[in-house]
Amino acid sequence: MLKKGEHIEGTPAELQAQLDQEPEANSFFEALSKSYKQSYSDLVVSARHGETRKVRACKAMIMLRD
């Protein structure tokens, strides 16, 4: 879990696995600014449990598709 003001470097594995399966969403994600990519990554990593991270990665993919 991230502390307030803390960010991760790179894309979390749960989100990257989803992005690898959908090239169009991956292209959109890669075109985002660093701060937007970081927001999506922080959303996933801030979860305490692995299962919650997977759910959040799926929700992030829905947002990226739309």
C-alpha positions in Angstrom: 0.0 0.0 0.0 1.3 3.5 -0.9 1.8 6.2 1.7 0.3 9.6 1.0 2.3 11.4 -1.6 4.2 8.2 -2.6 4.2 6.9 -6.2 5.5 3.8 -7.9 7.8 3.7 -10.9 6.5 1.9 -13.9 3.3 0.0 -14.5 2.1 -2.6 -12.0 2.1 -6.2 -13.2 -1.7 -6.5 -12.8 -2.3 -3.6 -15.1 0.4 -4.4 -17.5 -1.0 -7.9 -18.0 -4.3 -6.4 -19.0 -2.7 -3.9 -21.3 -0.7 -6.6 -23.0 -4.0 -8.3 -24.0 -5.5 -5.1 -25.5 -3.1 -3.3 -27.9 -5.5 -0.4 -28.5 -5.9 0.4 -24.8 -2.1 -0.1 -24.4 -1.5 2.4 -27.2 -3.8 4.9 -25.5 -2.2 4.3 -22.1 1.3 4.9 -23.6 0.2 8.2 -25.2 -0.9 9.5 -21.8 1.2 12.0 -19.9 3.3 10.7 -17.0 1.0 12.0 -14.4 -2.0 10.2 -15.9 -0.1 7.0 -16.2 0.9 7.4 -12.6 -2.7 7.9 -11.5 -3.8 4.7 -13.1 -0.8 2.8 -11.6 -1.4 4.3 -8.1 -5.0 3.3 -8.3 -4.0 -0.4 -8.7 -1.0 -0.4 -6.3 -2.8 1.4 -3.5 -4.9 -1.7 -2.9 -3.9 -3.9 0.1 -4.9 -7.3 -1.3 -3.9 -8.9 -4.5 -7.5 -9.7 -5.5 -8.4 -6.0 -5.1 -5.5 -5.0 -7.3 -6.8 -7.3 -10.0 -10.3 -5.8 -9.7 -8.8 -2.3 -9.9 -6.8 -3.2 -12.9 -9.9 -4.3 -14.6 -11.7 -1.1 -13.7 -8.7 0.9 -15.0 -9.0 -1.0 -18.3 -12.7 0.0 -18.6 -11.7 3.6 -18.2 -8.9 3.3 -20.8 -11.2 1.7 -23.3 -13.8 4.4 -22.9 
